[in-house]
Structures are given as structure tokens and as C-alpha cells.
Amino acid sequence: MSLKITRRAALSGAAALPLAATVTPVLADGHAAKAPAVHSRSFKLGDFTVTTLLDGSLPRDGAKEIFGGGATDEEFAKVSAENFIPADMAQFYFTPTLVDTGSEKVLFDTGLGQGGIQKALAEAGVSPEEIDVVVLTHMHPDHIGGMTTEGAATFANARYVTASAEYDFWSKMEAGNRVGDLVAQKVTPMAEKMSFIEDGGSVASGITAMAAFGHTPGHMTYMLDSGGQQLVLTADLANHYVWSFAHPEWEVRFDMDKAAATASRRKVMEMLAGDRIPMIGYHMPFPAAGFVETRGEGFRFVPVSYQMMG
């Protein structure tokens, strides 16, 4: 007898996981074990507390057309099968990250704008008014959507930081461009509270910008450094935890300059693998943190388990 799990059944099972996660198990010594959070997960990095915030997740068909530019159908199917995932569908995750440095709460990206960021922050015990800095790694809609809520600034007390190249590109778009129009609606009103950063610039002590252009003209990754420990926020450097790692050269539909994006992907992944630095990727499976190892001519994403428990 063989067991066949359909895509619908798999997704239904995944949807049920948050309910299961609310059950609190009891340890052998009689103490209740801490139940895992549903929308937030915290890690310690030196003196920093780093919290990933699940803003939303959804399935999407046409995976090869999105993530497999330049691959044959056979190659794409082979890599998918080797990693136990379907070749025709991808599960998308949207994961802003909060970094509490001890003196400031720094939020990286704001999500889709559908209320998920507020829910995740509340679960982490933080209100939008407590955010001191909002960093926009780039200005695609799923990163700037949560900047305003019902026309008002979601993070009313924050200052804003983004790459100058990113702001210059999108703010000069003529009306009618979908992303440009959203930037005009969500980002431009914050211009007076915004500062612009270049490669190597500092957001706050221990938080350094690293250019990774290609996905967008001013796409930035960020190095966190505290207490002798490092972690890289890779933003959209890699949009899928299997295909974009196994074959960094496979073109991704969302990358604007595909050659530059490929070069950035390989450069950063080589650094992460070589120096054994953990990463958090915006679209990685929640909690979005993990490590990178070399695998043949490409790489493999190794999800975090208990290495950086908060």
C-alpha cells in the first residue's frame, strides 16, 4: 500500500500547524515547555535580540517560470524531487525582521500591508509606536505595503532608512507604474523622516549595509554584529530556499537585473558558507533563519533548529 499526499492535503496540513503549535507540552520534570510562537521567533545575537515576524504566507503555481529561468524542465524537476518539493508550486513567505539593539528597535521591511506585521509584533510584545527605525531593504510592494495603515504612518515614531539608489529609482517613476505609484503613496510621504544609506553605511551601532544590487537597483543586505557574533539579513537576495541556492545562476522573474542579481547571490552565499555566518532571508520558510553550505557548484540552505534560541 502506498501513501500519496496531494498538494491540497499538504497545504491543508500546513495550515493546521499553527493550531497544533498552541499546545503546551509538559516535560518529564513536570514543568510546562514553552510553546513555539506562531507569528514570531526570537534569537539572541550577542547583545541583540533578533525577532523574525511572519507577515503572511501563500502558495503560488508556475514555480519554474518564476525561479527557473535558464533551467530545462528536466533539471528543474530533478532538483525539486531531490529536495522533496513539487516542481510546479512554491510556498511564499513574507518575513520582516525586528532587531532590538538594547537602545533602539530597528524593523527591517514592513510586509504586505494586510495587518500581519501588527499581529506578529503584538505576539512579540512590541507595539508599532515602539519602533525607532524602519529600514527598507528595497521597495517592492511586499516590503513597503505595511508602512501606512488606513492612510496614516504605521510606525509613527520611527525614522526611516533606505538606499539612495533605491529611492532615486522608484521616486522618479512616472504615474502608472505599479511599484512607483505605491512608493509615491507609502514611501514619499515619509521623505522628511528618511535618511539614505550607501554600501558600508551604518544604520546603528552593529548594523551595516552591504550592497547586493540586481533584485532592484538599490537592494541592500545588512550585517548584524554584536558580542563577536554575526548574522546577515539577506532580504531578497534569494527568493527560494531550494532553487535559488542550488543554482544561483537560475534567473528569477522578480530580479530586475538578472546578471547582477546572480553575481550578488553567489558572492554573498560564498561569504556565508565560507565564514559560517547565519542568515535570515525574507522569503525563507518561517522562521526564515538558517545557514548556508556549499553543495557541488551551488549551495544548500540549512534551516535553523535550536542553535540561536532566544
C-alpha positions as a Markdown table, in Angstrom:
| # | Residue | x | y | z |
|---|---|---|---|---|
| 1 | Met | 0.0 | 0.0 | 0.0 |
| 2 | Ser | 1.4 | 3.4 | -1.0 |
| 3 | Leu | 0.6 | 6.7 | 0.6 |
| 4 | Lys | 0.0 | 9.6 | -1.7 |
| 5 | Ile | -0.1 | 13.2 | -0.3 |
| 6 | Thr | -1.8 | 15.6 | -2.6 |
| 7 | Arg | -0.8 | 19.2 | -2.8 |
| 8 | Arg | -4.2 | 20.2 | -1.4 |
| 9 | Ala | -3.8 | 17.9 | 1.6 |
| 10 | Ala | -0.2 | 19.1 | 2.2 |
| 11 | Leu | -1.3 | 22.7 | 2.3 |
| 12 | Ser | -4.3 | 21.9 | 4.5 |
| 13 | Gly | -1.9 | 20.2 | 6.9 |
| 14 | Ala | 0.4 | 23.2 | 6.8 |
| 15 | Ala | -2.5 | 25.5 | 7.6 |
| 16 | Ala | -3.3 | 23.4 | 10.7 |
| 17 | Leu | 0.2 | 23.6 | 12.1 |
| 18 | Pro | -0.3 | 26.9 | 14.0 |
| 19 | Leu | -3.2 | 25.3 | 15.9 |
| 20 | Ala | -1.0 | 22.4 | 16.8 |
| 21 | Ala | 1.7 | 24.8 | 17.9 |
| 22 | Thr | -0.6 | 26.3 | 20.6 |
| 23 | Val | -0.5 | 23.0 | 22.6 |
| 24 | Thr | 1.9 | 23.3 | 25.6 |
| 25 | Pro | 3.7 | 20.0 | 26.2 |
| 26 | Val | 4.8 | 19.0 | 29.7 |
| 27 | Leu | 8.4 | 18.0 | 30.4 |
| 28 | Ala | 9.4 | 15.0 | 32.4 |
| 29 | Asp | 10.1 | 17.2 | 35.5 |
| 30 | Gly | 6.6 | 18.4 | 35.4 |
| 31 | His | 7.3 | 21.9 | 34.1 |
| 32 | Ala | 5.4 | 23.1 | 31.1 |
| 33 | Ala | 7.5 | 23.5 | 28.0 |
| 34 | Lys | 7.4 | 26.9 | 26.2 |
| 35 | Ala | 5.0 | 26.6 | 23.2 |
| 36 | Pro | 6.5 | 27.9 | 20.0 |
| 37 | Ala | 5.2 | 31.2 | 18.7 |
| 38 | Val | 3.1 | 31.2 | 15.6 |
| 39 | His | 4.0 | 34.5 | 14.0 |
| 40 | Ser | 7.3 | 35.5 | 15.7 |
| 41 | Arg | 10.5 | 33.8 | 16.7 |
| 42 | Ser | 13.4 | 35.4 | 18.6 |
| 43 | Phe | 17.1 | 34.7 | 18.6 |
| 44 | Lys | 20.0 | 36.0 | 20.6 |
| 45 | Leu | 22.9 | 37.6 | 18.8 |
| 46 | Gly | 25.4 | 38.9 | 21.3 |
| 47 | Asp | 23.6 | 41.8 | 23.0 |
| 48 | Phe | 21.0 | 42.0 | 20.2 |
| 49 | Thr | 17.6 | 40.3 | 20.2 |
| 50 | Val | 16.6 | 39.4 | 16.6 |
| 51 | Thr | 12.9 | 38.5 | 16.0 |
| 52 | Thr | 11.5 | 37.3 | 12.7 |
| 53 | Leu | 7.9 | 38.3 | 12.1 |
| 54 | Leu | 5.7 | 36.2 | 9.8 |
| 55 | Asp | 3.6 | 38.7 | 7.9 |
| 56 | Gly | 1.9 | 36.1 | 5.7 |
| 57 | Ser | 2.3 | 33.0 | 3.5 |
| 58 | Leu | 0.7 | 31.8 | 0.3 |
| 59 | Pro | 1.1 | 29.1 | -2.4 |
| 60 | Arg | 1.8 | 30.1 | -6.0 |
| 61 | Asp | 1.8 | 27.9 | -9.1 |
| 62 | Gly | 4.2 | 28.2 | -12.0 |
| 63 | Ala | 7.3 | 27.7 | -10.0 |
| 64 | Lys | 9.7 | 27.1 | -12.9 |
| 65 | Glu | 8.6 | 30.2 | -14.7 |
| 66 | Ile | 9.3 | 32.2 | -11.6 |
| 67 | Phe | 12.5 | 30.6 | -10.2 |
| 68 | Gly | 14.0 | 28.5 | -13.1 |
| 69 | Gly | 15.0 | 30.9 | -15.8 |
| 70 | Gly | 17.7 | 29.2 | -17.9 |
| 71 | Ala | 16.9 | 25.7 | -16.5 |
| 72 | Thr | 15.5 | 22.9 | -18.5 |
| 73 | Asp | 12.3 | 21.3 | -17.3 |
| 74 | Glu | 14.2 | 18.1 | -16.5 |
| 75 | Glu | 16.9 | 20.0 | -14.5 |
| 76 | Phe | 14.2 | 21.9 | -12.5 |
| 77 | Ala | 12.2 | 18.7 | -11.8 |
| 78 | Lys | 15.3 | 16.8 | -10.7 |
| 79 | Val | 16.4 | 19.5 | -8.2 |
| 80 | Ser | 12.8 | 19.7 | -6.9 |
| 81 | Ala | 12.5 | 15.9 | -6.5 |
| 82 | Glu | 15.9 | 15.7 | -4.7 |
| 83 | Asn | 14.5 | 18.2 | -2.1 |
| 84 | Phe | 11.1 | 16.7 | -1.7 |
| 85 | Ile | 9.2 | 19.6 | -3.1 |
| 86 | Pro | 6.8 | 19.8 | -6.2 |
| 87 | Ala | 8.2 | 21.4 | -9.3 |
| 88 | Asp | 5.0 | 23.2 | -10.2 |
| 89 | Met | 4.3 | 25.1 | -7.0 |
| 90 | Ala | 6.1 | 27.3 | -4.4 |
| 91 | Gln | 5.1 | 28.4 | -1.0 |
| 92 | Phe | 5.8 | 32.1 | -0.4 |
| 93 | Tyr | 6.7 | 33.5 | 3.0 |
| 94 | Phe | 7.0 | 37.2 | 3.9 |
| 95 | Thr | 9.1 | 37.8 | 6.9 |
| 96 | Pro | 10.2 | 41.3 | 8.2 |
| 97 | Thr | 12.8 | 41.2 | 11.0 |
| 98 | Leu | 13.0 | 43.2 | 14.2 |
| 99 | Val | 16.4 | 43.9 | 15.8 |
| 100 | Asp | 16.4 | 45.2 | 19.3 |
| 101 | Thr | 19.9 | 46.6 | 19.9 |
| 102 | Gly | 19.2 | 47.5 | 23.5 |
| 103 | Ser | 18.9 | 51.1 | 22.7 |
| 104 | Glu | 16.8 | 51.1 | 19.5 |
| 105 | Lys | 14.2 | 48.8 | 18.0 |
| 106 | Val | 15.0 | 48.5 | 14.3 |
| 107 | Leu | 12.5 | 47.0 | 11.9 |
| 108 | Phe | 13.6 | 45.7 | 8.5 |
| 109 | Asp | 10.8 | 45.9 | 6.0 |
| 110 | Thr | 7.1 | 46.3 | 6.7 |
| 111 | Gly | 5.3 | 43.4 | 4.9 |
| 112 | Leu | 2.3 | 43.3 | 2.7 |
| 113 | Gly | 0.1 | 45.9 | 4.4 |
| 114 | Gln | -2.7 | 43.4 | 5.3 |
| 115 | Gly | -2.3 | 43.6 | 9.1 |
| 116 | Gly | 0.2 | 40.7 | 9.5 |
| 117 | Ile | 3.0 | 42.8 | 10.7 |
| 118 | Gln | 0.9 | 44.3 | 13.6 |
| 119 | Lys | -0.2 | 40.8 | 14.6 |
| 120 | Ala | 3.4 | 39.5 | 14.6 |
| 121 | Leu | 4.7 | 42.5 | 16.5 |
| 122 | Ala | 2.0 | 42.1 | 19.1 |
| 123 | Glu | 2.9 | 38.5 | 19.6 |
| 124 | Ala | 6.5 | 39.6 | 20.2 |
| 125 | Gly | 5.3 | 42.1 | 22.8 |
| 126 | Val | 6.1 | 45.2 | 20.7 |
| 127 | Ser | 3.7 | 48.0 | 19.5 |
| 128 | Pro | 4.2 | 49.8 | 16.2 |
| 129 | Glu | 4.7 | 53.0 | 18.2 |
| 130 | Glu | 7.8 | 51.5 | 19.9 |
| 131 | Ile | 9.7 | 51.1 | 16.6 |
| 132 | Asp | 12.6 | 53.6 | 16.4 |
| 133 | Val | 13.9 | 52.8 | 12.9 |
| 134 | Val | 12.3 | 51.3 | 9.8 |
| 135 | Val | 14.8 | 50.1 | 7.2 |
| 136 | Leu | 13.6 | 49.3 | 3.7 |
| 137 | Thr | 15.9 | 46.8 | 2.1 |
| 138 | His | 14.2 | 47.7 | -1.2 |
| 139 | Met | 10.8 | 49.0 | -2.4 |
| 140 | His | 8.9 | 46.1 | -3.8 |
| 141 | Pro | 5.3 | 46.1 | -2.7 |
| 142 | Asp | 5.6 | 43.2 | -0.2 |
| 143 | His | 8.3 | 45.2 | 1.7 |
| 144 | Ile | 6.7 | 48.6 | 1.8 |
| 145 | Gly | 3.0 | 47.7 | 2.0 |
| 146 | Gly | 2.9 | 48.0 | 5.8 |
| 147 | Met | 4.4 | 51.5 | 6.0 |
| 148 | Thr | 0.9 | 53.0 | 6.3 |
| 149 | Thr | -2.4 | 51.8 | 7.8 |
| 150 | Glu | -5.6 | 53.5 | 6.6 |
| 151 | Gly | -3.5 | 56.4 | 5.2 |
| 152 | Ala | -1.5 | 57.1 | 8.4 |
| 153 | Ala | 2.0 | 56.0 | 9.2 |
| 154 | Thr | 2.0 | 52.6 | 10.9 |
| 155 | Phe | 5.3 | 53.4 | 12.7 |
| 156 | Ala | 4.5 | 56.9 | 13.8 |
| 157 | Asn | 7.6 | 57.5 | 15.9 |
| 158 | Ala | 10.2 | 55.9 | 13.6 |
| 159 | Arg | 12.9 | 57.3 | 11.4 |
| 160 | Tyr | 13.4 | 55.7 | 8.0 |
| 161 | Val | 16.4 | 54.4 | 6.2 |
| 162 | Thr | 16.9 | 53.1 | 2.7 |
| 163 | Ala | 19.5 | 53.0 | -0.1 |
| 164 | Ser | 19.7 | 56.3 | -2.0 |
| 165 | Ala | 19.9 | 54.4 | -5.3 |
| 166 | Glu | 16.6 | 52.6 | -4.5 |
| 167 | Tyr | 14.7 | 55.7 | -3.5 |
| 168 | Asp | 16.1 | 57.7 | -6.5 |
| 169 | Phe | 15.0 | 55.0 | -9.0 |
| 170 | Trp | 11.4 | 54.4 | -7.8 |
| 171 | Ser | 10.6 | 58.0 | -6.8 |
| 172 | Lys | 11.3 | 59.2 | -10.4 |
| 173 | Met | 8.9 | 56.7 | -11.9 |
| 174 | Glu | 6.1 | 58.3 | -14.0 |
| 175 | Ala | 2.5 | 57.7 | -12.8 |
| 176 | Gly | 1.1 | 54.4 | -13.9 |
| 177 | Asn | 4.0 | 52.2 | -12.8 |
| 178 | Arg | 2.6 | 49.9 | -10.1 |
| 179 | Val | 5.6 | 50.0 | -7.8 |
| 180 | Gly | 6.3 | 53.6 | -8.5 |
| 181 | Asp | 2.7 | 54.5 | -7.6 |
| 182 | Leu | 2.9 | 52.5 | -4.4 |
| 183 | Val | 6.2 | 54.2 | -3.5 |
| 184 | Ala | 4.5 | 57.6 | -4.0 |
| 185 | Gln | 1.7 | 56.5 | -1.8 |
| 186 | Lys | 3.6 | 54.8 | 1.0 |
| 187 | Val | 7.2 | 56.0 | 1.0 |
| 188 | Thr | 7.3 | 59.5 | -0.4 |
| 189 | Pro | 5.2 | 61.0 | 2.5 |
| 190 | Met | 7.9 | 59.8 | 4.9 |
| 191 | Ala | 10.7 | 61.6 | 2.9 |
| 192 | Glu | 11.3 | 64.2 | 5.6 |
| 193 | Lys | 12.0 | 61.5 | 8.2 |
| 194 | Met | 14.1 | 59.4 | 5.8 |
| 195 | Ser | 17.9 | 59.1 | 5.5 |
| 196 | Phe | 19.8 | 57.5 | 2.7 |
| 197 | Ile | 22.5 | 54.9 | 3.0 |
| 198 | Glu | 25.3 | 53.6 | 0.8 |
| 199 | Asp | 27.3 | 50.4 | 0.8 |
| 200 | Gly | 29.1 | 50.1 | 4.1 |
| 201 | Gly | 27.0 | 52.7 | 5.8 |
| 202 | Ser | 25.7 | 52.3 | 9.4 |
| 203 | Val | 22.1 | 52.2 | 10.4 |
| 204 | Ala | 23.0 | 51.9 | 14.1 |
| 205 | Ser | 26.0 | 50.6 | 16.0 |
| 206 | Gly | 26.5 | 47.0 | 14.8 |
| 207 | Ile | 24.2 | 47.2 | 11.8 |
| 208 | Thr | 26.0 | 47.8 | 8.4 |
| 209 | Ala | 24.6 | 48.0 | 4.9 |
| 210 | Met | 26.0 | 45.7 | 2.2 |
| 211 | Ala | 25.1 | 46.4 | -1.4 |
| 212 | Ala | 23.6 | 43.4 | -3.2 |
| 213 | Phe | 22.2 | 45.1 | -6.3 |
| 214 | Gly | 20.3 | 43.3 | -9.0 |
| 215 | His | 17.0 | 42.3 | -7.5 |
| 216 | Thr | 16.3 | 46.0 | -7.6 |
| 217 | Pro | 18.7 | 48.9 | -8.4 |
| 218 | Gly | 19.4 | 49.6 | -4.7 |
| 219 | His | 18.7 | 46.3 | -3.0 |
| 220 | Met | 20.7 | 46.0 | 0.3 |
| 221 | Thr | 21.6 | 43.3 | 2.7 |
| 222 | Tyr | 22.6 | 44.0 | 6.2 |
| 223 | Met | 25.3 | 42.7 | 8.5 |
| 224 | Leu | 24.4 | 42.4 | 12.2 |
| 225 | Asp | 27.4 | 42.3 | 14.5 |
| 226 | Ser | 27.2 | 42.1 | 18.3 |
| 227 | Gly | 29.3 | 40.5 | 21.0 |
| 228 | Gly | 31.5 | 38.9 | 18.5 |
| 229 | Gln | 28.6 | 37.2 | 16.7 |
| 230 | Gln | 27.4 | 38.0 | 13.2 |
| 231 | Leu | 24.2 | 37.4 | 11.2 |
| 232 | Val | 23.3 | 38.7 | 7.7 |
| 233 | Leu | 19.8 | 39.8 | 6.8 |
| 234 | Thr | 19.7 | 38.8 | 3.1 |
| 235 | Ala | 16.4 | 40.4 | 2.2 |
| 236 | Asp | 15.5 | 39.2 | -1.4 |
| 237 | Leu | 19.0 | 38.0 | -2.3 |
| 238 | Ala | 17.5 | 34.5 | -2.8 |
| 239 | Asn | 13.7 | 34.2 | -3.2 |
| 240 | His | 13.5 | 30.4 | -2.7 |
| 241 | Tyr | 15.3 | 28.2 | -0.2 |
| 242 | Val | 16.0 | 25.4 | -2.7 |
| 243 | Trp | 16.2 | 26.6 | -6.3 |
| 244 | Ser | 18.0 | 29.9 | -5.8 |
| 245 | Phe | 20.6 | 28.2 | -3.6 |
| 246 | Ala | 21.2 | 25.0 | -5.6 |
| 247 | His | 21.5 | 27.1 | -8.8 |
| 248 | Pro | 22.3 | 30.8 | -8.1 |
| 249 | Glu | 22.5 | 31.3 | -11.9 |
| 250 | Trp | 18.9 | 30.3 | -12.5 |
| 251 | Glu | 17.1 | 33.6 | -13.2 |
| 252 | Val | 14.3 | 34.8 | -11.0 |
| 253 | Arg | 11.4 | 36.6 | -12.6 |
| 254 | Phe | 11.4 | 39.3 | -9.9 |
| 255 | Asp | 15.1 | 40.2 | -10.3 |
| 256 | Met | 15.3 | 43.4 | -12.4 |
| 257 | Asp | 18.9 | 43.0 | -13.4 |
| 258 | Lys | 19.3 | 39.2 | -13.6 |
| 259 | Ala | 23.1 | 39.1 | -14.2 |
| 260 | Ala | 23.8 | 41.4 | -11.3 |
| 261 | Ala | 21.3 | 39.5 | -9.1 |
| 262 | Thr | 23.1 | 36.2 | -9.9 |
| 263 | Ala | 26.5 | 37.8 | -9.1 |
| 264 | Ser | 25.2 | 39.2 | -5.8 |
| 265 | Arg | 23.7 | 35.8 | -4.8 |
| 266 | Arg | 26.8 | 33.9 | -5.4 |
| 267 | Lys | 29.1 | 36.5 | -3.7 |
| 268 | Val | 27.0 | 36.7 | -0.5 |
| 269 | Met | 26.4 | 32.9 | -0.4 |
| 270 | Glu | 30.1 | 32.2 | -0.7 |
| 271 | Met | 30.7 | 34.5 | 2.2 |
| 272 | Leu | 28.0 | 33.0 | 4.4 |
| 273 | Ala | 29.2 | 29.4 | 3.6 |
| 274 | Gly | 32.9 | 30.2 | 3.9 |
| 275 | Asp | 32.6 | 32.1 | 7.2 |
| 276 | Arg | 29.7 | 30.0 | 8.6 |
| 277 | Ile | 27.6 | 33.1 | 9.3 |
| 278 | Pro | 23.9 | 32.5 | 9.8 |
| 279 | Met | 21.3 | 34.4 | 7.7 |
| 280 | Ile | 17.7 | 35.5 | 7.7 |
| 281 | Gly | 16.0 | 35.6 | 4.3 |
| 282 | Tyr | 12.8 | 37.5 | 3.8 |
| 283 | His | 11.2 | 34.6 | 1.8 |
| 284 | Met | 12.8 | 31.6 | 3.5 |
| 285 | Pro | 10.4 | 29.2 | 5.3 |
| 286 | Phe | 9.5 | 30.6 | 8.6 |
| 287 | Pro | 11.3 | 31.3 | 11.0 |
| 288 | Ala | 13.4 | 32.3 | 8.0 |
| 289 | Ala | 16.8 | 31.8 | 9.6 |
| 290 | Gly | 19.4 | 29.3 | 8.7 |
| 291 | Phe | 22.9 | 28.6 | 7.5 |
| 292 | Val | 24.5 | 28.1 | 4.0 |
| 293 | Glu | 26.8 | 25.3 | 2.9 |
| 294 | Thr | 28.4 | 24.7 | -0.4 |
| 295 | Arg | 26.8 | 21.8 | -2.4 |
| 296 | Gly | 28.5 | 20.9 | -5.7 |
| 297 | Glu | 28.6 | 24.1 | -7.9 |
| 298 | Gly | 25.9 | 25.6 | -5.8 |
| 299 | Phe | 24.7 | 25.9 | -2.2 |
| 300 | Arg | 22.2 | 24.5 | 0.3 |
| 301 | Phe | 20.1 | 26.3 | 2.8 |
| 302 | Val | 20.2 | 24.6 | 6.2 |
| 303 | Pro | 17.2 | 25.8 | 8.4 |
| 304 | Val | 17.9 | 26.8 | 12.0 |
| 305 | Ser | 16.7 | 24.5 | 14.7 |
| 306 | Tyr | 17.8 | 25.3 | 18.2 |
| 307 | Gln | 21.2 | 26.9 | 17.6 |
| 308 | Met | 20.2 | 30.5 | 18.3 |
| 309 | Met | 17.3 | 30.2 | 20.8 |
| 310 | Gly | 16.2 | 33.4 | 22.4 |
